[in-house]
Amino acid sequence: MKAKIMINKNFKLSEIDDRLYGSFIEHLGRAVYGGIYEPGHSKADKEGFREDVLELVQELKVPVVRYPGGNFVSAYNWEDSVGPVEERPACLDLAWKSKEPNEFGLNEFVSWAKKAETDVMMAINLGTRGISDARNLVEYCNHEGGSYWSDLRKKHGVEKPHNIKLWCLGNEMDGPWQVGHKTSYEYGRIANETAKALKLFDPELELVVCGSSSNQMPTFPEWERTVLEECYENVDYISLHIYLKNEENDLQTFLATPMGMDDFIDVVSKTCDYVKAKKRSKKTINLSFDEWNVWFHSNEQDEDIYKRQPWQVGPPLLEDIYTFEDALVVGGMINSLIRHSDRVKIGCLAQLVNVIAPIMTENDGTVWKQTIFYPFYYASVYGRGTALNISVDSPSYENKTFGTVPFIDITAVHNKTGELTLFIINRNHESDMELDIVVSGFEEYKIIEHAVMVHDDVKAVNSKENMNEVIPVKGSGLSASQGHITGKLKKLSWNCLRLSQ
Ligand code: AHR
């Protein structure tokens, strides 16, 4: 079997916005308490932030982190999270049946983000709250001083404004599970009026309105149309969320699931453009894929925790332990984002630590990298620059859900340092794939790194006892000469191929 691929330096798809490689920290499970924050831990700094975790977040070069939710934000009072810690109330979080002690709040998160060398994407509560609370929060965060809320921030010991530019207008407001769930019209109206108020404060703010919480929602894509018709001119991005699963344990179908992400993006882009045309608008709404990942392993365990031990601080919720096949699917999801980087400007791997996350910790103990850490790491570090258009002629298989599925999934980035990076997945679990890739404009380029993830057992995982069971190794079998990359790609593998002059 042979796949023929053509890449041309001049056939540019889009500049990739660095924020495509963002992530997400929610007050959920052990993401905050026991994850990024654990005072008393031997590796905690004086603010209680775990330095071992910070190091791995820095390694991933995450450009932006969404916070504080998620479902959590929809009944959250941000004011409870600021000021003297001993005066902050402990609250019940209805979304995750947990107790929120508010020991770690807004200012702590901004401080953590600085140490993690990342920007903040802040979500506001449009579930139980509204315009007034949103504008107060923005004023608290971003105003220099001389007003009630900005002076309160100073009183709380934070002299300089946080200058947070990117804001989410609520979270998954289409979901009936959301506290304060709304119809598309109700939400479109409140989102528009909130957006108007925030832009009166600062027209430079970038605002993300909630799209559907998945493309399987019965209201998709009518939700997007109605919401955008209400708020089109006042918002900048619309959100998409997706979680893929392998509940039926069907490898062929699971490997094809990122194709659903491609469709989702296409439909949302078209819906935005429909509203644009209807409104005779000059403005284009781009997409913020601000929650995406594989999520299903922990569902049963979570039900048990809600039933038997609700209202704990930092319960072990959503602790999916990722397999080798999950890493292949995450690699496929990243390829989908890169392929649509002309339209998707922000992406958030949901989430970052402990909760459906690439980084896992043990309370009072160690930290380790899950299988999905690696495709995300390579994309974030080597996948910035210009995404190139690619012509792919790949052998394929037939799947009952996704139809014709190419075995080869590939993206190409001409990155900022002049390197050419290819991210290639071979979905064929039976045989290696012969490749013939023509790289026009890169004739002098040689392979400087070939990282490959392969494993005999698709269910293999990393754990604190065995941290390196599923890791990238040095690949072989491919060579580059005079504008051709040829050779064999291992069966069932994820690959990052870096080329330079
Ligand atoms: O990331 C976990 C949850 O998934 C988020 O809180 C919510 O927005 C989504 O349903």
Residues whose N, C-alpha, C, O or C-beta is under 5 A from the ligand:
A	BS01	AHR	G70 N71 F72 E172 A350
